[in-house]
Amino acid sequence: MRSQRTLARAAGLAVAAAGAQWAPAAALYATPLRRLLGIASSIARVDAVALTFDDGPDPEATPAVLSELERLGAPATFFLVGEAVERNPSLAREIVAAGHEVGVHCHRHRSPLRLTPREASEDLRRASAAIRAATGAELRYYRPAYGLVTAAALATARSLGLQTVLWTRPGYDWEPTGTAESIAARVAGELHGRDVILLHDGRHPTAERWRRTRDAIPLVAEAAAARDLSLARLDDPVP
């Protein structure tokens, strides 16, 4: 009987520990939880929206996105994947040289909910080290893969001096269907100052998808301008 109680207690503790590890992931859908955990999803500037890109650098998509941003004179923040940076270090440096900001996404793009706390922490530390080594940039922001925050990653990000950031306006450009116009329309639907826009410059299975993202950028810029909003990086100060 005592053995059964001990096993039941151990099982209960294991479930509680798992729940504590994964509970912050609900912040993706719960704004009050974001505030409680200190997870950002807006910027300081009320006259701007932040344009962010995940999952790069990609040897095809990232140069195309950078070219479009340069044409528009628009700044952005790129959340980089560590192993992609290791494969394309010069491309990561090109992002920084163009005046854009880089943040930490992950080292390998996996669901954080499938990682142990140790694996989650090691993945974030490895990604941060790879991005710093390639770019020499000061890193200030972390965005978890799939937007799923875990307790271990959140604690590790804080120890590295990184602010965890999610988003408010996703373009859903990862979906297999859609057009540049539909991506931009999803972003612009309820666009307000201080919003954080989510697009992608990596992990596209086909060139057609990243071209849609590239072509959506000027449409997003037009939608922002129609609301008297400019495009900004996450760290752009209030003028």
N, C-alpha and C positions, 0 to 999 in steps of 0.2 A: 504493500500500500504506500509506504513512504517513498519507494522507488518511483511509483506512478506519479505521486505528487511532485517529486523532484523533476521528473521529465516534463510534466505539465507546466511547472513553473519555468523551466528552461525554455520550453516552446513559447510560452507567453512572452518571456523577455526577448526572445529572438524576433517575434512578430512586432513587438513594440519598437525594437531597434530598427527594424526594416522600415516601419512606418515613419519613424523620426527621420530616417535618411531620405526617404522619398517624398515626405509631406511638402517640402518647399516647391516641388514640381507643379503644384496646384496654382502657384503664383502666375503661371502663364495665362490663366483664365480669371484669376481673382485679384482685382486691383487692391483691395484692402490688405491682402496677404503680402503683396509686393511692398506696400508701405511699411508693414510690420517688420519685414525682413530687410528693409533698406535696399530693395531692388528698384532700379530706375527704369522708367519707360517714357520719359519726356526730357526736354532740354530746357535750359534757362530762358532762352530767347522766345518771347511771345510773338516776334515778328518773323519767325523762321520755322522751318521744319528740318529735321536731320535726315539726310539720305544715307542709308547704310546698306552694305553688301556683305553677304555671308559666303563661306565655303571656298574662297579662293586661296591663293592665286591659281588661275587656270591659264595655260599657255595660249588658248584661243579667246576665251571669254573676257579675261581681265584686260588685255590690250584694247579690245573693242570698247569695253566700258570706259577705260581711261581716255581713249580718244574722244568719245562722246562727251565726257565730262569736261575735257579740255576745250572742246568746241563751244560748250555752253558757258565755260568759266565757272563751273559749279564744283564746290568741294564736297567730299564725302568721307565716311568712315568705313574701313574695310575690316571685317572680322575674319582673321586668317586661320587656316588649318595648318598645324605644325608640319605634318609630313608633306603637305603640298609646298610649303615654304622651303623645306629641305630639298625638294626636287627642283624648285624654281626660285632660288634665292635672289637672282638678279631681278626677277619680276617683282618680288616683294620690295626690293629697294626702289624699283621704279615707281611703285605706288607712293612711297614716302617722298621721293624726289619730286613728284608732281604736286606735292603740297597737301596730300590727303593724310588722314589719320589712320593708323592701324591699331586693331585691338586683337584680343585672344579669343578664338572660337573653341578649338579643341586640338588635340594632336592627331588622333584618328577619329573620323566622323562615325561615332556609334551612339546609340541611345544611352544617355546617362543612367537610365533606370536599369540597364543591364550590367552596370559596373559596380564592383564592390567599392566601399569608401576609399580604400587604399588605391584601387585602380583609377578612380575618379580624380583623386588628388595628384597621382603621378602623371596622369594624362595632361592635366592643366599645367603642372610645373614643366613638363617636357615641352609642351607647346609654347609656353612663355619663353623658355630658354632658346628655342629654335628661332622664334620671331625676333627676339632681341639680338641674337647672334647674326642674323641675316641682315637686319635693317639698322641696328643701332638706335632704334626709336625708343622713346620713353613710353611705356605701355600703361594705360590708365583704365582700360575697360575690358570686361569679359562678358561674352554672351555664350551660353551653353548650347551645344548641338540640340536642335529641335526645340530650343527654348525651354528645356526641361532642367530646372535647377535642382540639385541635390544638396543635402546639408554639408557633405564633405567638400564638394566643389565650392560652395558658398564660403565656407570657412577658409579654404585654401586661397580663393580669390582675395579675400580680405587680408590674409597673411602676406600676399604678394603686392598689396596696395592697389588692387583692381576693383573698380566699381562694376557690379553686375548690372547689365542692361538688357532689357527685352525690347518690345516695340509696341506701337499702337496701330500702325497702318500697314498690314502685310499686302503685297501685291499678288501672292499666290502664283508666282512665276515658275514654281516648281511643278505645277500641275501639267499633265501632258496636253491638255487642250487650252485654248485661249489665244489671244492675240495681244499685240502691243497695246491696242486700244482697251481691251478688257482688263489688262494688268493695271494700266493707268487709271481706269475708271474705279477699280477696287480701292486703289490708294486714295483717289481724290474724293470718293463718295462723301466722307464726313471729315475732310481734312481741316485741321485747326492748327494755329500756332502752338509750338512746343511739341508737336507730334514727332514720332520716330518712325520712319518708313523702312520697311524690310524688303530688299530685293536680293538677287543672288548673282555672283560672278564665277561660281564654281559648281562642280558636281552635276553639270548638265549632261544628260546622256546623249543629246543630239545638238548639233550646231543650230538647228531651228529654234530651240528653246532659248539659248543665250542671245540669239539675234532678236528675239521678241523682247527680251529684257532690255537690251541695248536700245531698241527702237522705242521702248516705253519711257526712257529717261527724259527726252525732250517733252513728251506729253505730260509727264509728272511735273516738270519745271513750269510748263504753261499753266497747269491747274493751280500750282502754288502761286504763281504770279497773279493769276486772276483773283486770288484772295489776298493780294498784297503781302505775300509771304515769299521769303527768299529761301534758298537751299543752304544748309550749313553742316558743319561737322558737329559731332557730339560735344566737343570741347570748345567750340567757338564762344567767346565771351559776349555778354550783353553789351551792345555798343553804347 
